[in-house]
Amino acid sequence: MSAAPLVRRRWLIGVLLFLATVLNYVDRQVFSILAPDLQQDIGWSELDYSRIVNAFQLAYALALLAAGGVLDRVGAKVGLAWSMVLWSLAAASHALARTPLGFGLARFALGVTEAANFPAGLKAISEWFPARERALVTGLFNSGVALGIVLASIGVPLLSAAFGWRAAFIATAALGLCWLPFWLAVYRDGPLADARAAAAAASERAPRWRELLRYRQTWAYALTKSLGDPIWWFYLFWLPKYLAAEFDVRGTAVIPYLTAVYVAADVGCLGAGWLSSALVKRGVGLNAARKGTMALLACIMTPTVIVAGTLDDPRFAIALIAVACGAHQAWSTMVFTMATDLFPSRMVGSVSGFGGFVAGMVSIVAAESIGRVLDADATSYLPIFVAAGLIYPLALGVFHLLSPRMEPVPPPA
């Protein structure tokens, strides 16, 4: 295939990965948007809610541990296709729930089946995109998170108001089946896939755990991700409840607030990817480009998220949360890009899966802690915002300590 068709195909693949992430987050966000009203109708405590959230996070973390290795064996095409089908069914199953336990089981199923999306996307990016473009396309891929939440924030309250909450789960779940035939038709093994993997993918082993765990780069990725992810889960699962508890904003009234936050998150994803890629294209080394971008983001996030927790006006609070959330998703783009920078494509699925597992387990502890704090006082959000703001400089320090020069790992023999 000549150069021009290859370029077109890889950016079409980038768009399809973006759309998969949109659908991934539409399906996982339906529950949290409906949670304030479901809590009134069905009845559960803040601690019950945190445990429903943790059912998803536990399943997601455990599945990530396996998903990366499976994807390194079967490839991004097959793995992501099956994941899309199964998570669409799991998302629709929420419509059958009647109790907190029922929602917990549905969330667990969704967590298991959604776990392949990010390892598969990063694996596909490592196979199709050169280093100078990876941050940009990872920003595009990761921006699907925010757009998915925006679409869910607008569509779910309207669907629920018009047809009931069960219809909202079923309608959003059905969208994944529309994406599937395009993915199957477009995706092929990429030109940057490891030569040995391209020659003998069916017979070649995936990297062993003892190989992954001995690398400082593995821990640099896993621990940096683990420190940032709980903050994102807090935004994702508690922001609608924060608006309801602190400002009595609920139902369709949340639409402009959540839309503002997650549009900012989309801008952050694309902006960080563009900035980091532009620096690399101008001759700045990967180490300086990636870490410099992350340092700038930490300087933005730490004060804004802390100050947001002190405000009494929802408009000003959401304005600062929007800035912090946009910067967080930019940060997340840099962390995802780190996996493709530090590891050869045949290891990316396993490494991203392991990092997601570690981050998921940390996020479970964080969610349980948040639930206990808010169960004692449903308006006690300020300590959570303060802790969130202080995490970012700590995470950057951990990253630099474990990977001071961002030296890539050689392909396994």
Secondary structure, DSSP 8 states (H G I E B T S, - for coil): --HHHHHHHHHHHHHHHHHHHHHHHHHHHHHHHHHHHHHHHH---HHHHHHHHHHHHHHHHHHHHHHHHHHHHH-HHHHHHHHHHHHHHHHHGGGG--SHHHHHHHHHHHHHHHTTHHHHHHHHHHHH--HHHHHHHHHHHHHHHHHHHHHHHHHHHHHHHHH-HHHHHHHHHTTHHHHHHHHHHH----TTS-HHHHHHTTT-----HHHHHT-HHHHHHHHHHHHHHHHHHHHHHHHHHHHHHHH---GGGGHHHHHHHHHHHHHHHHHHHHHHHHHHHTT--HHHHHHHHHHHHHHHHHHHHHHHTT-S-HHHHHHHHHHHHHHHHHHHHHHHHHHHHHS-HHHHHHHHHHHHHHHHHHHHHHHHHHHHHHHH-TT--HHHHHHHHHHHHHHHHHHHHH-SS--------
